[in-house]
Amino acid sequence: MDLLNRWFVRARECARGQTMTEYVLIIAAVAVAGYTAYVALEGGISGLISSVTDTLKAA
């Protein structure tokens, strides 16, 4: 029983796993925000690239 108690205490106090989880959550939030921005701005970016391409072809 003492071994089990020590294992639980060590697992609870270990911050290494907690930090990794926080980093994964931050990366996931940034990825979702980036994808949302990409989807929202897709038409505008495509139009801008087409405009620049047409301008360069005309020059």
N, C-alpha and C positions, 0 to 999 in steps of 0.2 A: 504494500500500500504506500509505503514511503517513497518507493521508486516512482510510482504513478503520480504522487503529489509533486515530486521534484520535476517530473517531465512536464506537467501542466503549468507549473510556475515558470519554468524556463521557456516554454512555448509562448506563454502570455507576455513575458517581458522582452521577448526577442523583437527588436524594432526593424531588423533587416527585411523580413517579409512584408511588414507594414509599409515600409518605404517603397519597395518594389510595386506593391499594389497601388499606391498613390501615383507613382509614375505611369503605370499602365492606364489608370483612369484619366490622367491628364492627357496622355497621348491619344486615347480614344476620344476624348472631348474635342481635342484639336482636329482630329481626323473628321469627326462628324461636322464640325463647324466649317472646315475646308470644303468638304463635299457639298454641304448646303450652299455655301457661297458659289461654288462652281456651277451647281445646277441653277441657281438664281441668276447668275450673270452669264450663262452660256450664250444666250442670244445676243447680248450686248458685245461680248468678246468676239463672237463670230462675225458680227456686223462690222466691228472695228477692224478686224483683220482683213475682211473683204474690202473695206474702204481703203486701207493702206495698200493692199495689193493692186487695186484699180488705179490708185494714184501713181504707184511705181510703174505700172505698165504704160500709163499715159505719158510719163516723163521721158 
